[in-house]
Amino acid sequence: MFAKLFTLSALAILAVATPMPAPAASCSTGAIQCCESVQPANSAAAAPILASIGVVVQDVNALVGLTCSPITAIGVGSGSSCSANTVCCENNSFGSLISIGCLPVSL
């Protein structure tokens, strides 16, 4: 009886002491993106790309991500980390070329 009580107590203490993983940063508009560069829409780098695809951004100070790729939540492979700029963007529908309405995200 004492052995069962000791075992149950040890398991309970272990369950309480086990750390839980921190919640991953989230993005309500899709996958978190890793962009080589994040610029205002009216910047010399972003404005010509936006013009070439026919996109007019109303807020010229809105941030756009250039050369972006999604970051996977699994944590395996090349899409699991970012050595550039991690952002959450409102519009990722232009492939990896440009993402519009980006906000920085901390991972």
C-alpha positions in Angstrom: 0.0 0.0 0.0 2.8 2.4 0.9 4.5 1.6 -2.5 1.4 2.5 -4.4 1.0 5.8 -2.5 4.6 6.6 -3.1 4.3 5.9 -6.8 1.2 8.0 -7.2 2.8 10.9 -5.3 5.9 10.7 -7.5 3.8 10.7 -10.7 1.7 13.7 -9.4 4.9 15.7 -8.6 6.4 14.8 -12.0 3.2 16.0 -13.8 3.3 19.3 -12.0 7.0 19.9 -12.6 6.9 19.1 -16.3 7.2 22.4 -18.2 4.7 23.1 -20.9 5.8 24.4 -24.3 5.4 28.1 -24.8 2.6 29.1 -27.2 3.8 29.8 -30.7 3.3 33.2 -32.2 0.1 33.3 -34.3 -1.1 35.1 -37.3 -4.8 35.4 -38.0 -4.3 36.0 -41.8 -2.3 32.9 -42.6 1.2 31.5 -42.0 3.8 33.7 -40.3 6.2 34.8 -43.1 9.9 35.1 -43.2 10.8 38.0 -45.5 14.3 39.0 -46.7 13.2 42.7 -46.4 10.3 44.7 -44.9 9.8 48.1 -46.5 7.2 50.9 -46.6 5.0 50.5 -49.6 6.3 53.8 -51.1 10.0 52.7 -50.8 12.3 52.5 -53.8 12.4 48.7 -53.3 8.7 48.1 -53.0 7.0 50.7 -55.1 8.2 49.4 -58.5 7.2 45.8 -57.6 3.7 47.0 -56.5 3.3 49.0 -59.7 4.4 46.1 -61.9 1.7 43.8 -60.5 -0.9 46.6 -60.6 -1.4 47.0 -56.9 -2.2 50.3 -55.3 -1.7 50.5 -51.6 -3.8 53.2 -50.0 -1.5 53.7 -47.0 1.9 54.5 -48.4 3.4 53.8 -45.0 2.0 50.3 -44.9 4.8 47.7 -44.5 5.3 45.2 -47.3 7.5 42.1 -47.1 9.8 41.3 -50.0 10.8 37.7 -50.9 8.8 36.0 -48.3 8.2 32.4 -47.4 5.9 30.8 -44.8 7.4 29.5 -41.5 6.1 26.1 -40.6 4.9 25.5 -37.0 6.2 21.9 -36.9 9.8 23.0 -36.5 11.4 20.6 -39.0 13.1 21.5 -42.2 14.1 24.8 -43.9 10.7 26.5 -43.2 11.0 26.2 -39.5 13.3 29.1 -38.8 13.9 32.6 -40.0 17.2 34.5 -40.0 15.6 37.7 -41.6 12.3 39.4 -40.7 9.4 37.5 -39.2 6.1 39.1 -40.1 2.3 38.6 -40.2 0.8 40.0 -43.4 -2.7 40.8 -44.4 -2.3 39.8 -48.1 0.1 37.0 -49.1 -1.6 36.3 -52.5 1.3 37.4 -54.6 3.5 34.3 -54.1 6.9 34.9 -52.5 7.4 38.1 -54.5 5.7 40.5 -52.1 3.3 40.4 -49.0 1.2 43.5 -48.1 0.2 44.9 -44.8 2.9 43.3 -42.7 3.4 43.6 -38.9 6.6 42.3 -37.1 6.1 39.1 -35.1 8.4 37.8 -32.3 8.9 34.1 -32.2 
